[in-house]
Amino acid sequence: MTSYKFFKHKNGISSFAALSVELANGSPGNVEWADGIVSFESIYGDVVKSGIRDALKWHTDSGGAPAAFRVLEFTELVVDTRPDAVRCAATGAAWKELGHDDTEILFEHDTHEWKAQRKV
């Protein structure tokens, strides 16, 4: 299990999300949620999948094997958790779970949201 906490500030506004993932059996790219946190899937499921998909693409582009994931833990702060923060946390957690170092990810803020990019 790999956990990742995304916490950044920009223009006086904080962004936070934290989650834990593990590799799972299933179709490559599939993302399932643990029973105790499945209620978050309806709110954040699409952005979690999107963040994991980014990390998985970087991984396979580097010669790694496709994988499926299971979200085990999810933490939100009602005031600070937005979809962009969740997507960044999912990218970081998946990237680390695939055996990579999170220092290889660059988080940048454009005029509206945080985005994760792989450092090349």
C-alpha positions in Angstrom: 0.0 0.0 0.0 1.3 3.5 -0.9 -0.1 6.7 0.5 0.3 10.2 -1.0 -0.7 13.5 0.5 -1.1 16.5 -1.8 -1.0 19.8 0.0 -0.2 23.1 -1.8 -0.9 26.8 -1.5 -1.4 29.3 -4.3 -2.6 32.8 -4.0 -3.7 32.3 -0.4 -5.8 29.2 -1.3 -4.9 25.8 0.0 -5.5 22.5 -1.8 -5.5 19.2 0.0 -6.2 15.5 -0.7 -4.7 12.3 0.6 -5.2 8.7 -0.5 -3.7 5.3 -0.4 -3.7 2.8 -3.3 -2.4 -0.7 -3.9 -1.9 -2.8 -7.1 -4.9 -5.1 -7.6 -6.0 -7.9 -9.8 -8.1 -6.9 -12.7 -8.1 -5.3 -16.1 -5.2 -2.9 -16.6 -6.4 0.6 -15.7 -9.3 -0.6 -13.6 -9.8 1.3 -10.3 -11.9 -0.2 -7.5 -12.6 1.3 -4.1 -12.5 -0.4 -0.7 -15.9 -0.9 1.0 -15.3 1.6 3.8 -14.7 4.5 1.4 -16.8 3.6 -1.6 -19.0 6.7 -0.8 -16.2 8.9 -2.1 -16.3 7.2 -5.5 -19.4 9.0 -6.6 -17.8 12.3 -5.8 -14.2 11.8 -6.8 -14.1 8.5 -8.8 -13.5 10.2 -12.2 -10.6 12.4 -11.0 -9.0 9.5 -9.1 -9.2 7.4 -12.3 -7.8 10.3 -14.3 -4.8 10.8 -12.0 -4.1 7.1 -11.9 -4.3 6.9 -15.7 -1.7 9.6 -16.0 0.8 7.8 -13.7 0.0 4.5 -15.5 0.7 6.1 -18.9 4.0 7.4 -17.8 4.9 4.0 -16.4 4.0 2.1 -19.5 5.7 4.7 -21.7 8.8 3.8 -19.7 8.4 0.1 -20.4 6.5 -0.8 -17.3 3.6 -3.3 -17.3 -0.1 -2.1 -17.2 -1.8 -2.5 -13.8 -5.1 -2.2 -11.9 -5.5 -0.4 -8.6 -7.5 -0.4 -5.5 -8.1 2.8 -3.4 -7.8 1.8 0.2 -8.0 5.1 2.1 -9.2 8.6 1.2 -9.0 11.7 3.3 -10.7 15.0 2.4 -10.9 18.4 4.2 -14.2 19.9 3.3 -12.7 23.4 2.8 -9.6 22.4 0.9 -10.3 19.3 -1.1 -11.1 20.0 -4.7 -11.0 17.7 -7.8 -7.6 19.0 -8.9 -6.0 18.2 -5.6 -7.5 14.7 -5.6 -6.3 14.0 -9.1 -2.7 15.1 -8.1 -2.8 12.9 -5.0 -4.0 9.9 -7.1 -1.2 10.5 -9.6 1.4 10.7 -6.8 0.1 7.6 -5.0 -0.1 5.5 -8.2 3.3 6.6 -9.4 4.9 5.6 -6.1 3.0 2.3 -6.0 4.3 1.5 -9.5 7.8 1.8 -8.0 8.8 5.3 -9.0 10.0 8.3 -7.0 7.5 11.1 -6.4 10.3 13.6 -7.0 9.9 12.8 -10.7 6.5 14.6 -10.6 6.2 18.3 -11.0 3.0 20.0 -9.7 2.1 23.2 -11.4 -0.8 25.6 -10.9 -2.2 27.3 -14.0 -4.8 30.0 -13.6 -7.5 27.6 -12.3 -6.1 24.3 -11.0 -3.2 22.1 -10.0 -1.8 19.7 -12.6 0.8 16.9 -12.3 3.4 16.5 -15.0 6.3 14.0 -15.2 9.7 15.6 -15.0 11.7 14.5 -18.0 
